Amino acid sequence: MKMVLASRNRKKIAELQTLLGESFPDLELLSLDDVGFVGEIEETGETFEENALIKAQTACRVSGLPGIADDSGLAVDALNGAPGVYSARYAGGHGDDEANNAKLLSELENVPDEKRTASFICCMAVVWPNGKKVTVQGRVSGLILREKRGNGGFGYDPLFYYPPLGKTTAELSAEEKNAVSHRGSAVRELCRVLKDNKISG
């Protein structure tokens, strides 16, 4: 059984392969590169769900296989939900973690610790060649620190403190992160939905 993940991020592909593989051991998750897709997918949606569907639909269309995608990001309460759908390009360039983290710290410089609440949100979508589609969402809440901690993960993980474990998401082991993360929660919900739909659509 093959599905195409609308991503070239090898860390994300490996993470999702592990999470989905727990429920679907015979699933082979292909990347955009694996199906010969060149260029970028324009993320023109105003919500995580809209962007996830745009990417999943593109992966499905170019491959003829079920397309799967996630759109995720950081929503900071003191910034009225920013960076939100612009999380990966918050500082301008796409995927510049250092610049994005620096801008976030700058924006929150005068915000007191107790008001630095935030959530990681992940919306996942699957689109089948017959037009059927499903979406799910996962969320994890925490606080934004004043300096980075930990070397794992990517994106805003070094600044996102998860109080129940007393660590940033960059300090969590892979097992800990999968158990509590927004993506882990979304994948578990997606697996439940896919089982109900018998994954084939």
Secondary structure, DSSP 8 states (H G I E B T S, - for coil): -EEEES---HHHHHHHHHHHHTT-TT-EEE-TTTTT--S------SSHHHHHHHHHHHHHHHHSS-EEEEEEEEEEGGGTT-BGGGGGGTTSSTT-HHHHHHHHHHHTTTS-GGG-EEEEEEEEEEE-TTS-EEEEEEEEEEEE-SS---SSSSTTGGGEEEGGGTEETTSS-HHHHHHHSHHHHHHHHHHHHHHHTTTT-
